[in-house]
Amino acid sequence: MTTSTPHVHPLSRQEQLRAALPVTVDLLTRRRAAEIDSGYIEDYVALHWLEWHGGTLRLTITGRNVCSQLHSGL
């Protein structure tokens, strides 16, 4: 008898970023942006989830929508 194990797909980069977004937002809220990995920052900015504003990072409307989707379980 052979047992097949389900194939687990690794998370795509966008899925990784989506999963990490609540922690990122928390760090921004607590003014600890220096603790966010710079690669994540670049990717969030490229996705228009974060933006630079006057030398600080802030969540965009798109980023807020992604957070809302996460909180609602979508």
Secondary structure, 3 states (H helix, E strand, C coil): CCCCCCCCCCCCHHHHHHHHHHHHHHHHHCCCHHHCCHHHHHHHHHCCCEEEECCEEEECHHHHHHHHHHHHCC
